């Protein structure tokens, strides 16, 4: 797949004044990766299709292609030294092998986040793209494609609770198995050439949808709550729309009559639909976006995915 014109226009543009010259000599604006603040994991082999932007990144998350790990508090380069052979008689050295780049990231986002990291543990499942503290984006590209660096092992490290002055910590490490993807093909986009900002570098938030009242015979409304799964607190979805819900009654998806309403005191939502529920009907409800198969919705600049609540209508 060819690199899109929009993405091509972003690549390797360093901003250091009007006299800045790009090139391989020393008369240029040097670029170096700064402290990494986020890692973006994408399905292994996925190639970016268009210019990188907040809208595109969140679309990739909604498509289930990208997983964003933000709020990195520590980024450690654990790459071992290359394997070097030294001949005894001459002292001449030769390189036996190049070791893969290896990194460890730490977070302080809690035990639930640690459990989420554990779900990423795999071999050969992901590529990784980096965002540094200056909001530069670093990945790999060829003449025809742009993608994250190919990961081999991705593994969670043991959780550490807070002790004394030491904060709690969760962590993940991985290897980039092809050195050439960085050494020969490292590619970057500086912050001036995209609109992704640190506050946007967040993952999908797990939510729990529950019926506040068990549906009953003759109902043309359902009442429900939406809470965070990590700490069971009410979620303010900032103007939930009919398009953000999937309501199925006895196997048939219902069309909602306008946007759900929310009681500001109890935080209970009410959704109205046509065609009354009958006793024994199985009623299911979940957050949803018909544009994607993942059920992930975007509200108030944040992404949410819920369970599917289920109840059998009573008389």
C-alpha positions in Angstrom: 0.0 0.0 0.0 1.5 3.4 -1.0 1.9 6.1 1.6 -0.9 8.6 1.3 0.0 12.1 0.2 -1.2 13.5 3.5 1.1 11.3 5.5 4.0 11.8 3.2 3.7 15.5 3.7 4.2 15.0 7.5 7.3 12.8 7.5 10.7 13.9 8.8 9.9 17.6 9.0 12.0 19.2 11.7 11.2 22.8 12.7 14.2 24.8 13.8 13.9 28.0 11.9 13.9 29.2 8.3 17.5 28.2 7.8 16.9 24.6 8.7 18.1 22.1 6.0 17.2 18.5 6.0 19.9 16.0 5.0 22.3 13.3 6.1 25.2 15.7 6.7 25.6 17.8 9.8 24.2 21.0 8.2 20.7 20.2 9.4 18.2 20.3 12.2 19.1 17.3 14.3 16.2 15.2 15.5 16.4 13.0 18.6 13.6 11.1 20.4 12.9 12.6 23.8 11.4 11.0 26.9 8.5 8.7 25.7 5.1 9.6 27.2 2.9 7.2 25.2 3.1 3.9 23.3 0.6 3.2 20.6 0.2 -0.6 19.8 -1.3 -1.5 16.5 -2.2 -4.9 15.0 1.0 -6.4 13.7 1.5 -5.5 10.0 -1.1 -2.7 10.0 0.0 0.2 7.8 -1.1 3.8 8.4 -3.5 4.7 5.7 -3.6 8.5 6.0 -2.1 11.5 7.7 -1.8 11.0 11.5 -4.2 13.2 13.4 -6.3 12.9 16.5 -9.4 12.0 14.5 -7.6 9.2 12.7 -6.0 7.9 15.9 -9.3 7.7 17.7 -10.9 6.1 14.6 -8.1 3.4 14.8 -9.0 2.8 18.4 -12.7 2.5 17.5 -11.8 0.1 14.8 -9.9 -2.0 17.3 -6.7 -1.5 15.4 -4.9 0.8 17.9 -4.4 0.5 21.7 -3.0 3.7 23.4 -1.0 3.5 26.6 -0.6 7.0 27.9 0.7 8.6 31.1 4.1 6.8 30.9 6.1 7.8 34.0 9.3 6.0 33.2 10.7 4.7 29.9 13.8 2.5 30.2 16.0 1.4 27.3 17.1 -2.2 28.2 18.7 -3.0 24.8 21.7 -5.3 25.4 25.1 -4.6 23.8 25.6 -6.1 20.4 27.4 -9.5 20.3 31.1 -8.7 19.4 33.8 -11.2 18.6 37.5 -10.3 19.3 40.2 -12.4 17.6 42.8 -13.5 20.2 45.8 -13.1 18.0 45.0 -9.8 16.3 42.5 -8.1 18.5 40.4 -7.4 15.5 36.7 -7.3 16.3 33.7 -8.3 14.3 30.0 -8.1 15.0 28.4 -11.5 15.6 24.9 -10.2 15.9 22.7 -7.1 16.5 20.5 -7.3 19.6 16.9 -6.3 19.3 15.8 -3.0 20.8 14.2 -3.6 24.1 12.2 -1.2 26.3 10.4 -1.1 29.6 7.6 1.4 30.4 6.1 2.1 33.8 2.8 3.6 34.8 1.0 4.7 38.0 -2.5 4.0 36.8 -3.7 1.4 39.3 -4.4 -2.3 39.6 -7.1 -2.3 37.0 -4.7 -0.8 34.5 -2.2 -3.5 35.4 -4.8 -6.1 34.5 -5.3 -4.4 31.2 -1.6 -4.5 30.5 -1.6 -8.2 31.2 -4.2 -8.7 28.4 -1.6 -7.4 26.0 0.9 -10.1 26.8 1.7 -11.8 23.5 4.4 -12.7 20.9 4.2 -11.3 17.4 0.8 -9.7 17.8 1.6 -6.0 17.8 3.6 -3.1 16.3 4.5 -0.1 18.4 4.7 3.6 17.7 6.1 6.1 20.2 5.1 9.6 21.2 7.7 11.6 23.1 7.3 14.5 25.6 7.6 17.0 22.7 4.8 15.2 21.0 7.0 13.9 18.2 5.7 10.6 16.8 8.2 7.9 15.9 7.6 4.8 13.8 9.1 3.1 10.7 8.5 3.5 7.0 9.7 2.4 3.6 9.0 3.9 0.2 5.6 2.3 0.2 4.4 1.9 3.7 4.5 3.4 7.2 3.8 1.4 10.4 4.8 0.8 14.0 8.0 -1.1 14.9 7.5 -4.9 14.8 7.3 -6.3 18.3 8.2 -9.8 19.3 7.6 -10.5 23.0 5.3 -8.1 24.8 5.1 -8.9 28.5 3.7 -7.4 31.7 6.0 -7.0 34.7 5.0 -7.7 38.3 2.7 -5.1 39.9 4.3 -3.1 42.7 2.2 -1.4 45.4 3.3 1.8 47.0 5.7 1.6 49.9 6.8 4.6 51.9 7.9 7.3 49.5 7.9 4.8 46.5 4.8 5.1 44.4 2.9 2.1 43.0 3.9 0.9 39.6 2.7 -1.1 36.6 4.9 -2.0 33.7 5.2 -3.6 30.3 8.3 -4.5 28.3 8.8 -5.5 24.7 11.4 -6.1 22.0 11.5 -4.7 18.5 12.6 -7.8 16.6 13.9 -6.1 13.4 16.8 -3.6 14.1 16.7 -2.3 10.6 13.2 -0.8 11.1 14.9 1.7 13.4 18.5 1.8 12.2 17.6 2.2 8.6 14.0 3.2 8.4 13.1 5.2 11.6 10.7 7.9 10.6 9.2 10.8 12.6 6.5 13.4 12.6 7.1 16.5 14.7 4.3 18.1 16.8 3.9 21.0 14.5 2.8 18.6 11.8 -0.1 16.9 13.6 -2.8 17.8 16.2 -2.4 15.0 18.7 -1.7 16.3 22.2 -0.8 14.7 25.5 -4.3 15.0 26.9 -5.6 13.0 24.0 -3.3 10.1 24.5 -5.7 7.9 26.4 -7.0 4.4 25.9 -10.6 3.0 25.8 -12.4 3.3 29.1 -14.4 0.2 30.1 -17.9 0.9 31.2 -20.7 -1.1 32.8 -24.2 -0.7 31.5 -26.9 -1.9 33.9 -30.7 -1.8 33.8 -31.9 0.5 36.7 -35.3 -1.1 36.4 -36.1 -4.5 35.1 -38.1 -4.1 31.8 -41.7 -5.2 32.1 -44.7 -6.0 29.9 -46.0 -3.0 28.0 -42.9 -0.8 28.6 -41.8 1.5 25.8 -38.8 2.8 27.8 -35.8 1.3 29.4 -33.9 2.9 32.3 -30.2 2.3 32.7 -27.0 3.5 34.3 -23.5 3.7 32.9 -20.6 3.4 35.3 -16.8 3.0 35.0 -15.8 -0.6 35.4 -12.5 0.3 37.3 -14.1 2.2 40.2 -17.9 1.9 39.6 -18.6 5.6 39.3 -21.2 7.3 37.2 -19.9 8.3 33.7 -20.9 11.6 32.3 -21.2 10.8 28.6 -21.9 14.4 27.7 -25.0 14.2 25.5 -25.6 10.5 24.8 -27.3 10.1 21.4 -29.6 7.4 20.1 -26.8 6.4 17.8 -24.7 5.6 20.8 -26.9 2.8 22.0 -27.9 -0.7 20.7 -31.2 -1.8 22.2 -32.4 -5.3 21.1 -35.8 -6.7 22.2 -36.5 -10.4 21.5 -33.9 -10.4 18.8 -35.0 -7.2 17.0 -33.1 -3.9 17.3 -35.3 -1.1 18.4 -35.2 2.4 16.9 -35.0 5.0 19.7 -37.3 8.0 19.7 -34.7 10.6 20.1 -31.7 10.9 22.4 -31.9 9.3 25.9 -32.5 11.7 28.8 -30.6 11.6 32.1 -31.8 12.4 35.6 -29.2 14.8 36.9 -29.7 13.6 40.5 -29.8 9.8 40.1 -27.7 9.7 36.9 -30.2 7.2 35.4 -30.8 7.4 31.7 -34.1 6.8 30.0 -34.4 5.7 26.4 -37.8 5.7 24.6 -38.6 3.4 21.7 -41.6 2.3 19.6 -43.2 -1.1 20.0 -43.9 -2.3 23.6 -42.0 -5.0 25.4 -43.9 -8.2 26.2 -43.5 -10.5 29.1 -40.6 -13.0 28.5 -38.8 -10.8 26.0 -35.1 -10.8 26.3 -33.9 -7.2 26.4 -30.2 -6.3 25.8 -28.5 -2.9 25.8 -25.0 -1.7 25.2 -23.0 1.3 24.1 -22.5 1.2 20.3 -21.4 3.0 17.2 -22.9 1.6 14.0 -19.8 2.8 12.1 -17.6 0.2 13.9 -18.0 -3.4 14.9 -16.2 -3.0 18.3 -19.0 -1.1 20.1 -16.6 1.6 21.1 -18.1 5.1 21.2 -16.5 8.6 21.3 -18.1 11.0 23.7 -16.6 14.2 25.1 -13.2 13.4 23.5 -13.0 10.1 25.3 -13.6 6.5 24.2 -15.8 4.1 26.0 -16.7 0.4 25.5 -19.4 -1.4 27.6 -20.7 -4.8 28.4 -24.0 -5.9 27.0 -26.7 -5.7 29.8 -29.4 -8.4 29.6 -32.7 -8.8 31.3 -35.9 -10.8 30.7 -39.0 -8.7 30.8 -41.4 -9.4 33.7 -45.2 -9.3 33.8 
